[in-house]
């Protein structure tokens, strides 16, 4: 019996080593990015409890003074294209310090962005859970907001872009959302 156990352990070690080699070599499923294939990067944030894949040419930012969700840590990415002094498009993940009920989260977002006009309410699936969405705009930017978590909201995904760039960058945002997962 110990011989079979030793063989099984060797198999497991071999399998783990093989997976590590594939991971380090970059072999595996890649996200196809809209129109052109861009190298992607995987961002794992254990303290904020999420993982997401993003275009390799986007720059990461950490914004503790973010304007759209109170009591949250925010990390995000912005497109390399700039207009005046700001990025043409941004994707941010707000990790709430405490879970919020859906309606409370929506009211908080609207209180923080008082000039946001909601054009449409919708729903997506994130981590196989219902995720309410808001599509709206301010005078400068358009927003697509996804509330993640059930029954309490744990993360808010915010895509914002200058009005003229919103539709052009939206497919990249959708691909980032597709790769988004909570860790626990």
Long-range contacts (C-beta under 8 A, 24 or more apart in sequence): 31-175, 31-178, 31-179, 32-175, 33-172, 33-175, 34-171, 34-172, 34-175, 35-171, 43-75, 44-183, 45-75, 45-93, 45-95, 46-183, 47-73, 48-73, 48-75, 48-93, 48-95, 49-95, 49-154, 49-155, 49-182, 49-183, 49-184, 50-93, 50-95, 50-155, 50-180, 50-181, 50-182, 50-183, 51-179, 51-180, 51-181, 51-183, 52-93, 52-176, 52-179, 52-180, 52-181, 53-175, 53-176, 53-179, 54-91, 54-176, 54-179, 55-79, 55-172, 55-176, 58-91, 59-87, 61-90, 63-92, 66-92, 66-94, 67-112, 67-113, 68-92, 68-94, 68-109, 68-112, 68-113, 68-145, 68-156, 68-158, 69-94, 69-96, 69-105, 69-108, 69-109, 69-112, 69-156, 70-108, 70-112, 71-96, 71-97, 71-98, 72-96, 72-97, 72-156, 73-97, 76-158, 77-176, 79-161, 79-165, 79-169, 79-172, 81-165, 83-162, 83-165, 86-162, 88-161, 88-162, 88-165, 88-169, 89-159, 89-160, 89-161, 89-162, 89-165, 89-166, 89-169, 89-172, 89-173, 90-158, 90-159, 90-160, 90-161, 91-157, 91-158, 91-159, 91-173, 91-176, 92-157, 92-158, 92-160, 93-155, 93-156, 93-157, 93-158, 93-180, 94-155, 94-156, 94-157, 94-158, 95-154, 95-155, 96-153, 96-154, 96-155, 96-156, 99-149, 99-152, 99-153, 99-154, 100-152, 100-153, 101-151, 101-152, 101-153, 102-132, 102-147, 102-153, 105-147, 105-153, 105-156, 106-132, 106-134, 106-147, 109-134, 109-145, 109-156, 113-138, 113-143, 115-139, 116-143, 124-177, 126-157, 126-177, 126-180, 127-180, 127-181, 127-182, 137-163, 141-166, 142-166, 144-170, 144-173, 146-177, 148-180, 148-182, 149-182, 154-182, 155-182
